[in-house]
Amino acid sequence: MDKLRILLIETSRLLRNGIISLLNEQVDITAVASTGTRSALEQAKAFSPQIVLLAPGTRTQKTQRMLVLLNKQLPQAKIVVL
């Protein structure tokens, strides 16, 4: 059985590490990358995740822009804004 590939985009290292640890405990999930917004698009392209978990920051416009770019780059992925 193939594992579900998830990309987490979260700027807080503490939250990133905690969420990634929880996800990787599941037998059918692999958290393929965790990243801040700077390298998120490169990570998304490299790992081709099936699901993207996007944590909105304090800058709503930046989050909206990231959402648009991810939709263009990964049309097959499901994007969940936390």
C-alpha positions as CSV (number, residue, x, y, z in Angstrom):
1,M,0.0,0.0,0.0
2,D,1.4,3.4,-1.0
3,K,1.7,5.9,1.8
4,L,-0.1,9.3,1.6
5,R,2.5,12.0,0.9
6,I,1.8,15.2,2.9
7,L,3.6,18.6,2.7
8,L,3.3,20.8,5.7
9,I,3.9,24.5,5.3
10,E,4.3,26.1,8.7
11,T,6.6,29.0,9.7
12,S,6.9,28.0,13.3
13,R,9.6,25.4,13.8
14,L,8.0,24.2,17.0
15,L,4.6,23.6,15.4
16,R,6.3,22.1,12.3
17,N,8.2,19.5,14.3
18,G,5.2,18.6,16.4
19,I,2.8,18.1,13.5
20,I,5.4,16.2,11.5
21,S,6.0,13.9,14.4
22,L,2.3,13.2,14.8
23,L,1.9,12.6,11.0
24,N,4.9,10.3,10.8
25,E,3.5,8.1,13.6
26,Q,0.7,7.0,11.3
27,V,1.5,3.9,9.2
28,D,-0.2,5.1,6.1
29,I,1.2,8.7,6.0
30,T,4.6,10.1,5.2
31,A,5.2,13.8,5.9
32,V,7.5,14.3,3.0
33,A,8.6,17.8,3.9
34,S,8.0,20.6,6.4
35,T,9.0,24.1,5.4
36,G,8.4,27.7,5.9
37,T,6.9,29.8,3.1
38,R,10.3,30.7,1.5
39,S,11.0,27.3,0.1
40,A,7.5,25.9,0.0
41,L,7.1,26.0,-3.8
42,E,10.5,24.3,-4.3
43,Q,9.5,21.6,-1.8
44,A,6.1,21.1,-3.4
45,K,7.7,20.6,-6.8
46,A,10.3,18.2,-5.6
47,F,8.0,16.0,-3.5
48,S,4.7,16.1,-5.5
49,P,2.6,15.7,-2.4
50,Q,-1.0,14.4,-2.5
51,I,-2.0,16.8,0.3
52,V,-0.7,20.2,1.3
53,L,-1.4,21.5,4.8
54,L,-1.0,25.2,4.7
55,A,-0.9,27.1,8.0
56,P,-2.0,30.7,7.4
57,G,0.4,33.3,8.8
58,T,-0.4,36.8,10.1
59,R,-0.1,38.1,6.5
60,T,-3.4,37.0,4.9
61,Q,-2.3,38.3,1.4
62,K,0.8,36.2,1.5
63,T,-1.2,33.1,2.4
64,Q,-3.6,33.8,-0.4
65,R,-0.8,34.2,-2.9
66,M,0.8,31.0,-1.7
67,L,-2.6,29.2,-2.1
68,V,-2.9,30.5,-5.7
69,L,0.7,29.4,-6.6
70,L,0.2,26.0,-5.0
71,N,-3.0,25.4,-7.0
72,K,-1.2,26.2,-10.2
73,Q,1.8,24.1,-9.4
74,L,0.0,21.1,-7.9
75,P,-3.4,20.9,-9.5
76,Q,-3.8,17.3,-8.5
77,A,-3.1,18.0,-4.8
78,K,-5.7,18.7,-2.1
79,I,-4.8,21.8,-0.2
80,V,-6.1,22.2,3.3
81,V,-5.7,25.6,5.1
82,L,-5.3,25.0,8.8
